[in-house]
């Protein structure tokens, strides 16, 4: 955690860098988006792999909950992919 003075200095440096080299910040933004996409993909794979086991071991309700989370995850991934374009 930065002090308020350090936070203000950091924001000033960041603003100056953003103004002087906007391509650098665009690359950083793309890296962050790529990382989020990988996490969403990892979550999707994990959920699909655990869906049959959850249904068998914990019952239909757990399977239905897992399937609902998968649908929400698919919507997030679809939104994420279309925002990158």
C-alpha positions in Angstrom: 0.0 0.0 0.0 1.4 3.3 -1.0 1.1 6.5 1.0 -1.0 9.3 -0.5 2.1 11.2 -1.5 3.6 8.1 -3.2 0.3 7.3 -4.9 0.1 10.9 -6.3 3.7 10.6 -7.6 3.0 7.3 -9.2 -0.1 8.6 -10.9 1.9 11.6 -12.2 4.6 9.4 -13.6 2.0 7.1 -15.1 0.2 10.0 -16.7 3.4 11.4 -18.2 4.4 8.0 -19.6 0.9 7.5 -21.1 1.1 10.9 -22.8 4.7 10.4 -24.0 4.3 6.7 -25.2 0.7 5.7 -25.8 1.7 2.6 -27.8 3.5 1.2 -24.7 0.3 1.5 -22.7 -1.7 -0.1 -25.5 0.6 -3.1 -25.4 0.3 -3.3 -21.6 -3.5 -3.2 -21.9 -3.4 -6.1 -24.5 -1.3 -8.2 -22.1 -3.7 -7.7 -19.3 -6.7 -8.6 -21.5 -4.8 -11.7 -22.7 -4.2 -12.8 -19.1 -7.9 -12.4 -18.3 -8.7 -14.5 -21.3 -6.4 -17.3 -20.2 -8.0 -17.3 -16.7 -11.5 -17.5 -18.2 -10.4 -20.4 -20.5 -8.8 -22.2 -17.5 -12.0 -21.8 -15.5 -14.1 -23.1 -18.4 -11.9 -26.2 -18.8 -12.0 -26.9 -15.0 -15.8 -26.5 -14.9 -16.4 -28.7 -17.9 -14.1 -31.4 -16.4 -15.8 -31.3 -13.0 -19.4 -31.2 -14.3 -19.8 -35.0 -14.7 -18.1 -35.7 -11.4 -20.1 -33.1 -9.5 -23.3 -34.5 -11.0 -22.5 -38.1 -10.0 -21.0 -37.4 -6.6 -23.0 -34.4 -5.4 -26.3 -34.9 -7.2 -28.3 -33.2 -9.9 -28.6 -30.0 -8.0 -24.8 -29.5 -7.9 -24.6 -30.5 -11.5 -27.3 -27.9 -12.4 -25.4 -25.2 -10.4 -22.2 -26.1 -12.2 -24.0 -26.0 -15.6 -25.4 -22.6 -14.7 -22.0 -21.3 -13.8 -20.7 -22.7 -17.1 -23.4 -20.7 -19.0 -22.4 -17.5 -17.2 -18.8 -18.3 -18.0 -19.6 -18.8 -21.6 -21.4 -15.4 -21.7 -18.3 -13.8 -20.1 -16.0 -15.4 -22.6 -18.2 -14.3 -25.5 -18.3 -10.8 -24.3 -14.6 -10.8 -23.7 -13.8 -12.1 -27.2 -16.0 -9.6 -28.9 -14.6 -6.7 -26.9 -11.1 -7.5 -28.1 -12.1 -6.9 -31.7 
